Amino acid sequence: MTWERQRAYDRDEGIQENKIENSRNFLKLGVSPETVAQGCTLPLEEVLALKKELETETIAPTAC
């Protein structure tokens, strides 16, 4: 893989990670999954999976 291709891949990966992070933050604020999906340009199914993941995190006991 050329360095240009690797750089483009890394950039795209970073953009995707940013979309996921933003989606999590909006879901924590109570924004509807449909609005988050539209605003962050992620599939609704992925946003719903993130919401379920966040719900599981808040339910699971934390270790001290």
mmCIF file as gemmi writes it, N, C-alpha and C atoms, coordinates in Angstrom:
data_model
loop_
_atom_site.group_PDB
_atom_site.id
_atom_site.type_symbol
_atom_site.label_atom_id
_atom_site.label_alt_id
_atom_site.label_comp_id
_atom_site.label_asym_id
_atom_site.label_entity_id
_atom_site.label_seq_id
_atom_site.pdbx_PDB_ins_code
_atom_site.Cartn_x
_atom_site.Cartn_y
_atom_site.Cartn_z
_atom_site.occupancy
_atom_site.B_iso_or_equiv
_atom_site.pdbx_formal_charge
_atom_site.auth_seq_id
_atom_site.auth_asym_id
_atom_site.pdbx_PDB_model_num
ATOM 1 N N . MET Axp A 1 ? 0.851 -1.176 0 1 0 ? 1 A 1
ATOM 2 C CA . MET Axp A 1 ? 0 0 0 1 0 ? 1 A 1
ATOM 3 C C . MET Axp A 1 ? 0.899 1.242 0 1 0 ? 1 A 1
ATOM 4 N N . THR Axp A 2 ? 0.582 2.172 -0.863 1 0 ? 2 A 1
ATOM 5 C CA . THR Axp A 2 ? 1.37 3.4 -0.919 1 0 ? 2 A 1
ATOM 6 C C . THR Axp A 2 ? 1.022 4.285 0.269 1 0 ? 2 A 1
ATOM 7 N N . TRP Axp A 3 ? 1.906 5.204 0.566 1 0 ? 3 A 1
ATOM 8 C CA . TRP Axp A 3 ? 1.673 6.08 1.712 1 0 ? 3 A 1
ATOM 9 C C . TRP Axp A 3 ? 0.453 6.958 1.484 1 0 ? 3 A 1
ATOM 10 N N . GLU Axp A 4 ? 0.168 7.344 0.213 1 0 ? 4 A 1
ATOM 11 C CA . GLU Axp A 4 ? -1.009 8.161 -0.063 1 0 ? 4 A 1
ATOM 12 C C . GLU Axp A 4 ? -2.286 7.387 0.262 1 0 ? 4 A 1
ATOM 13 N N . ARG Axp A 5 ? -2.296 6.127 -0.13 1 0 ? 5 A 1
ATOM 14 C CA . ARG Axp A 5 ? -3.456 5.28 0.142 1 0 ? 5 A 1
ATOM 15 C C . ARG Axp A 5 ? -3.624 5.046 1.639 1 0 ? 5 A 1
ATOM 16 N N . GLN Axp A 6 ? -2.513 4.815 2.315 1 0 ? 6 A 1
ATOM 17 C CA . GLN Axp A 6 ? -2.562 4.603 3.765 1 0 ? 6 A 1
ATOM 18 C C . GLN Axp A 6 ? -3.076 5.857 4.459 1 0 ? 6 A 1
ATOM 19 N N . ARG Axp A 7 ? -2.621 7 4.021 1 0 ? 7 A 1
ATOM 20 C CA . ARG Axp A 7 ? -3.064 8.262 4.612 1 0 ? 7 A 1
ATOM 21 C C . ARG Axp A 7 ? -4.555 8.47 4.408 1 0 ? 7 A 1
ATOM 22 N N . ALA Axp A 8 ? -5.052 8.184 3.225 1 0 ? 8 A 1
ATOM 23 C CA . ALA Axp A 8 ? -6.489 8.301 2.941 1 0 ? 8 A 1
ATOM 24 C C . ALA Axp A 8 ? -7.281 7.325 3.804 1 0 ? 8 A 1
ATOM 25 N N . TYR Axp A 9 ? -6.772 6.11 3.952 1 0 ? 9 A 1
ATOM 26 C CA . TYR Axp A 9 ? -7.436 5.108 4.787 1 0 ? 9 A 1
ATOM 27 C C . TYR Axp A 9 ? -7.495 5.578 6.238 1 0 ? 9 A 1
ATOM 28 N N . ASP Axp A 10 ? -6.385 6.089 6.745 1 0 ? 10 A 1
ATOM 29 C CA . ASP Axp A 10 ? -6.333 6.577 8.126 1 0 ? 10 A 1
ATOM 30 C C . ASP Axp A 10 ? -7.296 7.741 8.329 1 0 ? 10 A 1
ATOM 31 N N . ARG Axp A 11 ? -7.377 8.622 7.353 1 0 ? 11 A 1
ATOM 32 C CA . ARG Axp A 11 ? -8.286 9.768 7.44 1 0 ? 11 A 1
ATOM 33 C C . ARG Axp A 11 ? -9.729 9.287 7.494 1 0 ? 11 A 1
ATOM 34 N N . ASP Axp A 12 ? -10.08 8.358 6.613 1 0 ? 12 A 1
ATOM 35 C CA . ASP Axp A 12 ? -11.443 7.822 6.593 1 0 ? 12 A 1
ATOM 36 C C . ASP Axp A 12 ? -11.776 7.11 7.896 1 0 ? 12 A 1
ATOM 37 N N . GLU Axp A 13 ? -10.808 6.388 8.435 1 0 ? 13 A 1
ATOM 38 C CA . GLU Axp A 13 ? -11.003 5.698 9.709 1 0 ? 13 A 1
ATOM 39 C C . GLU Axp A 13 ? -11.249 6.71 10.829 1 0 ? 13 A 1
ATOM 40 N N . GLY Axp A 14 ? -10.511 7.79 10.819 1 0 ? 14 A 1
ATOM 41 C CA . GLY Axp A 14 ? -10.691 8.84 11.82 1 0 ? 14 A 1
ATOM 42 C C . GLY Axp A 14 ? -12.043 9.508 11.707 1 0 ? 14 A 1
ATOM 43 N N . ILE Axp A 15 ? -12.5 9.727 10.491 1 0 ? 15 A 1
ATOM 44 C CA . ILE Axp A 15 ? -13.819 10.328 10.282 1 0 ? 15 A 1
ATOM 45 C C . ILE Axp A 15 ? -14.901 9.42 10.847 1 0 ? 15 A 1
ATOM 46 N N . GLN Axp A 16 ? -14.783 8.118 10.588 1 0 ? 16 A 1
ATOM 47 C CA . GLN Axp A 16 ? -15.769 7.154 11.088 1 0 ? 16 A 1
ATOM 48 C C . GLN Axp A 16 ? -15.774 7.128 12.625 1 0 ? 16 A 1
ATOM 49 N N . GLU Axp A 17 ? -14.599 7.129 13.226 1 0 ? 17 A 1
ATOM 50 C CA . GLU Axp A 17 ? -14.508 7.138 14.68 1 0 ? 17 A 1
ATOM 51 C C . GLU Axp A 17 ? -15.141 8.398 15.256 1 0 ? 17 A 1
ATOM 52 N N . ASN Axp A 18 ? -14.956 9.528 14.593 1 0 ? 18 A 1
ATOM 53 C CA . ASN Axp A 18 ? -15.539 10.788 15.039 1 0 ? 18 A 1
ATOM 54 C C . ASN Axp A 18 ? -17.063 10.739 14.959 1 0 ? 18 A 1
ATOM 55 N N . LYS Axp A 19 ? -17.6 10.142 13.891 1 0 ? 19 A 1
ATOM 56 C CA . LYS Axp A 19 ? -19.052 10.01 13.764 1 0 ? 19 A 1
ATOM 57 C C . LYS Axp A 19 ? -19.62 9.175 14.902 1 0 ? 19 A 1
ATOM 58 N N . ILE Axp A 20 ? -18.933 8.103 15.246 1 0 ? 20 A 1
ATOM 59 C CA . ILE Axp A 20 ? -19.396 7.219 16.32 1 0 ? 20 A 1
ATOM 60 C C . ILE Axp A 20 ? -19.336 7.946 17.664 1 0 ? 20 A 1
ATOM 61 N N . GLU Axp A 21 ? -18.248 8.659 17.912 1 0 ? 21 A 1
ATOM 62 C CA . GLU Axp A 21 ? -18.115 9.405 19.165 1 0 ? 21 A 1
ATOM 63 C C . GLU Axp A 21 ? -19.207 10.47 19.282 1 0 ? 21 A 1
ATOM 64 N N . ASN Axp A 22 ? -19.447 11.204 18.194 1 0 ? 22 A 1
ATOM 65 C CA . ASN Axp A 22 ? -20.499 12.218 18.204 1 0 ? 22 A 1
ATOM 66 C C . ASN Axp A 22 ? -21.863 11.585 18.428 1 0 ? 22 A 1
ATOM 67 N N . SER Axp A 23 ? -22.103 10.447 17.801 1 0 ? 23 A 1
ATOM 68 C CA . SER Axp A 23 ? -23.384 9.752 17.972 1 0 ? 23 A 1
ATOM 69 C C . SER Axp A 23 ? -23.597 9.377 19.429 1 0 ? 23 A 1
ATOM 70 N N . ARG Axp A 24 ? -22.578 8.832 20.06 1 0 ? 24 A 1
ATOM 71 C CA . ARG Axp A 24 ? -22.683 8.463 21.483 1 0 ? 24 A 1
ATOM 72 C C . ARG Axp A 24 ? -23.013 9.686 22.339 1 0 ? 24 A 1
ATOM 73 N N . ASN Axp A 25 ? -22.326 10.775 22.075 1 0 ? 25 A 1
ATOM 74 C CA . ASN Axp A 25 ? -22.567 11.991 22.851 1 0 ? 25 A 1
ATOM 75 C C . ASN Axp A 25 ? -23.992 12.501 22.672 1 0 ? 25 A 1
ATOM 76 N N . PHE Axp A 26 ? -24.493 12.502 21.456 1 0 ? 26 A 1
ATOM 77 C CA . PHE Axp A 26 ? -25.856 12.963 21.209 1 0 ? 26 A 1
ATOM 78 C C . PHE Axp A 26 ? -26.876 12.034 21.859 1 0 ? 26 A 1
ATOM 79 N N . LEU Axp A 27 ? -26.635 10.729 21.802 1 0 ? 27 A 1
ATOM 80 C CA . LEU Axp A 27 ? -27.54 9.781 22.446 1 0 ? 27 A 1
ATOM 81 C C . LEU Axp A 27 ? -27.557 9.998 23.957 1 0 ? 27 A 1
ATOM 82 N N . LYS Axp A 28 ? -26.407 10.282 24.548 1 0 ? 28 A 1
ATOM 83 C CA . LYS Axp A 28 ? -26.336 10.559 25.984 1 0 ? 28 A 1
ATOM 84 C C . LYS Axp A 28 ? -27.136 11.806 26.349 1 0 ? 28 A 1
ATOM 85 N N . LEU Axp A 29 ? -27.213 12.745 25.414 1 0 ? 29 A 1
ATOM 86 C CA . LEU Axp A 29 ? -27.979 13.975 25.643 1 0 ? 29 A 1
ATOM 87 C C . LEU Axp A 29 ? -29.478 13.769 25.428 1 0 ? 29 A 1
ATOM 88 N N . GLY Axp A 30 ? -29.854 12.59 24.943 1 0 ? 30 A 1
ATOM 89 C CA . GLY Axp A 30 ? -31.27 12.294 24.761 1 0 ? 30 A 1
ATOM 90 C C . GLY Axp A 30 ? -31.802 12.561 23.37 1 0 ? 30 A 1
ATOM 91 N N . VAL Axp A 31 ? -30.928 12.819 22.421 1 0 ? 31 A 1
ATOM 92 C CA . VAL Axp A 31 ? -31.363 13.038 21.036 1 0 ? 31 A 1
ATOM 93 C C . VAL Axp A 31 ? -31.848 11.697 20.467 1 0 ? 31 A 1
ATOM 94 N N . SER Axp A 32 ? -32.924 11.735 19.696 1 0 ? 32 A 1
ATOM 95 C CA . SER Axp A 32 ? -33.49 10.493 19.165 1 0 ? 32 A 1
ATOM 96 C C . SER Axp A 32 ? -32.504 9.804 18.218 1 0 ? 32 A 1
ATOM 97 N N . PRO Axp A 33 ? -32.518 8.477 18.194 1 0 ? 33 A 1
ATOM 98 C CA . PRO Axp A 33 ? -31.627 7.743 17.302 1 0 ? 33 A 1
ATOM 99 C C . PRO Axp A 33 ? -31.82 8.118 15.827 1 0 ? 33 A 1
ATOM 100 N N . GLU Axp A 34 ? -33.04 8.4 15.434 1 0 ? 34 A 1
ATOM 101 C CA . GLU Axp A 34 ? -33.299 8.782 14.04 1 0 ? 34 A 1
ATOM 102 C C . GLU Axp A 34 ? -32.6 10.086 13.686 1 0 ? 34 A 1
ATOM 103 N N . THR Axp A 35 ? -32.673 11.05 14.602 1 0 ? 35 A 1
ATOM 104 C CA . THR Axp A 35 ? -32.021 12.344 14.371 1 0 ? 35 A 1
ATOM 105 C C . THR Axp A 35 ? -30.504 12.195 14.378 1 0 ? 35 A 1
ATOM 106 N N . VAL Axp A 36 ? -29.986 11.394 15.299 1 0 ? 36 A 1
ATOM 107 C CA . VAL Axp A 36 ? -28.547 11.153 15.372 1 0 ? 36 A 1
ATOM 108 C C . VAL Axp A 36 ? -28.054 10.513 14.077 1 0 ? 36 A 1
ATOM 109 N N . ALA Axp A 37 ? -28.777 9.498 13.601 1 0 ? 37 A 1
ATOM 110 C CA . ALA Axp A 37 ? -28.387 8.819 12.368 1 0 ? 37 A 1
ATOM 111 C C . ALA Axp A 37 ? -28.346 9.797 11.198 1 0 ? 37 A 1
ATOM 112 N N . GLN Axp A 38 ? -29.357 10.626 11.118 1 0 ? 38 A 1
ATOM 113 C CA . GLN Axp A 38 ? -29.412 11.589 10.016 1 0 ? 38 A 1
ATOM 114 C C . GLN Axp A 38 ? -28.297 12.632 10.138 1 0 ? 38 A 1
ATOM 115 N N . GLY Axp A 39 ? -28.096 13.155 11.335 1 0 ? 39 A 1
ATOM 116 C CA . GLY Axp A 39 ? -27.11 14.21 11.533 1 0 ? 39 A 1
ATOM 117 C C . GLY Axp A 39 ? -25.671 13.731 11.42 1 0 ? 39 A 1
ATOM 118 N N . CYS Axp A 40 ? -25.417 12.505 11.851 1 0 ? 40 A 1
ATOM 119 C CA . CYS Axp A 40 ? -24.052 11.975 11.829 1 0 ? 40 A 1
ATOM 120 C C . CYS Axp A 40 ? -23.785 11.1 10.613 1 0 ? 40 A 1
ATOM 121 N N . THR Axp A 41 ? -24.758 10.988 9.751 1 0 ? 41 A 1
ATOM 122 C CA . THR Axp A 41 ? -24.686 10.173 8.529 1 0 ? 41 A 1
ATOM 123 C C . THR Axp A 41 ? -24.191 8.752 8.805 1 0 ? 41 A 1
ATOM 124 N N . LEU Axp A 42 ? -24.848 8.128 9.795 1 0 ? 42 A 1
ATOM 125 C CA . LEU Axp A 42 ? -24.605 6.728 10.1 1 0 ? 42 A 1
ATOM 126 C C . LEU Axp A 42 ? -25.908 5.963 9.869 1 0 ? 42 A 1
ATOM 127 N N . PRO Axp A 43 ? -25.814 4.687 9.555 1 0 ? 43 A 1
ATOM 128 C CA . PRO Axp A 43 ? -27.037 3.899 9.411 1 0 ? 43 A 1
ATOM 129 C C . PRO Axp A 43 ? -27.787 3.846 10.752 1 0 ? 43 A 1
ATOM 130 N N . LEU Axp A 44 ? -29.117 3.9 10.678 1 0 ? 44 A 1
ATOM 131 C CA . LEU Axp A 44 ? -29.932 3.861 11.882 1 0 ? 44 A 1
ATOM 132 C C . LEU Axp A 44 ? -29.624 2.614 12.706 1 0 ? 44 A 1
ATOM 133 N N . GLU Axp A 45 ? -29.394 1.497 12.054 1 0 ? 45 A 1
ATOM 134 C CA . GLU Axp A 45 ? -29.101 0.249 12.769 1 0 ? 45 A 1
ATOM 135 C C . GLU Axp A 45 ? -27.85 0.395 13.631 1 0 ? 45 A 1
ATOM 136 N N . GLU Axp A 46 ? -26.85 1.092 13.111 1 0 ? 46 A 1
ATOM 137 C CA . GLU Axp A 46 ? -25.612 1.296 13.866 1 0 ? 46 A 1
ATOM 138 C C . GLU Axp A 46 ? -25.85 2.2 15.074 1 0 ? 46 A 1
ATOM 139 N N . VAL Axp A 47 ? -26.651 3.238 14.887 1 0 ? 47 A 1
ATOM 140 C CA . VAL Axp A 47 ? -26.964 4.142 15.993 1 0 ? 47 A 1
ATOM 141 C C . VAL Axp A 47 ? -27.773 3.41 17.066 1 0 ? 47 A 1
ATOM 142 N N . LEU Axp A 48 ? -28.708 2.561 16.648 1 0 ? 48 A 1
ATOM 143 C CA . LEU Axp A 48 ? -29.489 1.792 17.614 1 0 ? 48 A 1
ATOM 144 C C . LEU Axp A 48 ? -28.593 0.827 18.394 1 0 ? 48 A 1
ATOM 145 N N . ALA Axp A 49 ? -27.602 0.258 17.721 1 0 ? 49 A 1
ATOM 146 C CA . ALA Axp A 49 ? -26.654 -0.624 18.4 1 0 ? 49 A 1
ATOM 147 C C . ALA Axp A 49 ? -25.824 0.166 19.414 1 0 ? 49 A 1
ATOM 148 N N . LEU Axp A 50 ? -25.423 1.383 19.054 1 0 ? 50 A 1
ATOM 149 C CA . LEU Axp A 50 ? -24.685 2.236 19.985 1 0 ? 50 A 1
ATOM 150 C C . LEU Axp A 50 ? -25.552 2.583 21.19 1 0 ? 50 A 1
ATOM 151 N N . LYS Axp A 51 ? -26.831 2.863 20.958 1 0 ? 51 A 1
ATOM 152 C CA . LYS Axp A 51 ? -27.743 3.186 22.051 1 0 ? 51 A 1
ATOM 153 C C . LYS Axp A 51 ? -27.869 2.005 23.002 1 0 ? 51 A 1
ATOM 154 N N . LYS Axp A 52 ? -28.022 0.814 22.448 1 0 ? 52 A 1
ATOM 155 C CA . LYS Axp A 52 ? -28.13 -0.386 23.277 1 0 ? 52 A 1
ATOM 156 C C . LYS Axp A 52 ? -26.837 -0.588 24.08 1 0 ? 52 A 1
ATOM 157 N N . GLU Axp A 53 ? -25.705 -0.346 23.45 1 0 ? 53 A 1
ATOM 158 C CA . GLU Axp A 53 ? -24.408 -0.462 24.118 1 0 ? 53 A 1
ATOM 159 C C . GLU Axp A 53 ? -24.311 0.522 25.288 1 0 ? 53 A 1
ATOM 160 N N . LEU Axp A 54 ? -24.769 1.749 25.072 1 0 ? 54 A 1
ATOM 161 C CA . LEU Axp A 54 ? -24.744 2.754 26.133 1 0 ? 54 A 1
ATOM 162 C C . LEU Axp A 54 ? -25.666 2.361 27.277 1 0 ? 54 A 1
ATOM 163 N N . GLU Axp A 55 ? -26.831 1.805 26.95 1 0 ? 55 A 1
ATOM 164 C CA . GLU Axp A 55 ? -27.763 1.368 27.988 1 0 ? 55 A 1
ATOM 165 C C . GLU Axp A 55 ? -27.147 0.247 28.811 1 0 ? 55 A 1
ATOM 166 N N . THR Axp A 56 ? -26.433 -0.655 28.156 1 0 ? 56 A 1
ATOM 167 C CA . THR Axp A 56 ? -25.782 -1.76 28.848 1 0 ? 56 A 1
ATOM 168 C C . THR Axp A 56 ? -24.682 -1.237 29.765 1 0 ? 56 A 1
ATOM 169 N N . GLU Axp A 57 ? -23.942 -0.233 29.302 1 0 ? 57 A 1
ATOM 170 C CA . GLU Axp A 57 ? -22.864 0.339 30.108 1 0 ? 57 A 1
ATOM 171 C C . GLU Axp A 57 ? -23.403 0.986 31.367 1 0 ? 57 A 1
ATOM 172 N N . THR Axp A 58 ? -24.549 1.639 31.273 1 0 ? 58 A 1
ATOM 173 C CA . THR Axp A 58 ? -25.094 2.336 32.442 1 0 ? 58 A 1
ATOM 174 C C . THR Axp A 58 ? -25.711 1.364 33.424 1 0 ? 58 A 1
ATOM 175 N N . ILE Axp A 59 ? -26.135 0.201 32.959 1 0 ? 59 A 1
ATOM 176 C CA . ILE Axp A 59 ? -26.737 -0.806 33.827 1 0 ? 59 A 1
ATOM 177 C C . ILE Axp A 59 ? -25.672 -1.647 34.528 1 0 ? 59 A 1
ATOM 178 N N . ALA Axp A 60 ? -24.585 -1.94 33.824 1 0 ? 60 A 1
ATOM 179 C CA . ALA Axp A 60 ? -23.546 -2.804 34.365 1 0 ? 60 A 1
ATOM 180 C C . ALA Axp A 60 ? -22.885 -2.147 35.576 1 0 ? 60 A 1
ATOM 181 N N . PRO Axp A 61 ? -22.638 -2.94 36.625 1 0 ? 61 A 1
ATOM 182 C CA . PRO Axp A 61 ? -21.959 -2.373 37.798 1 0 ? 61 A 1
ATOM 183 C C . PRO Axp A 61 ? -20.518 -2.031 37.482 1 0 ? 61 A 1
ATOM 184 N N . THR Axp A 62 ? -20.037 -0.988 38.093 1 0 ? 62 A 1
ATOM 185 C CA . THR Axp A 62 ? -18.647 -0.576 37.848 1 0 ? 62 A 1
ATOM 186 C C . THR Axp A 62 ? -17.755 -1.115 38.952 1 0 ? 62 A 1
ATOM 187 N N . ALA Axp A 63 ? -16.547 -1.419 38.585 1 0 ? 63 A 1
ATOM 188 C CA . ALA Axp A 63 ? -15.578 -1.908 39.561 1 0 ? 63 A 1
ATOM 189 C C . ALA Axp A 63 ? -14.889 -0.739 40.245 1 0 ? 63 A 1
ATOM 190 N N . CYS Axp A 64 ? -14.579 -0.891 41.489 1 0 ? 64 A 1
ATOM 191 C CA . CYS Axp A 64 ? -13.896 0.174 42.25 1 0 ? 64 A 1
ATOM 192 C C . CYS Axp A 64 ? -12.411 0 42.208 1 0 ? 64 A 1
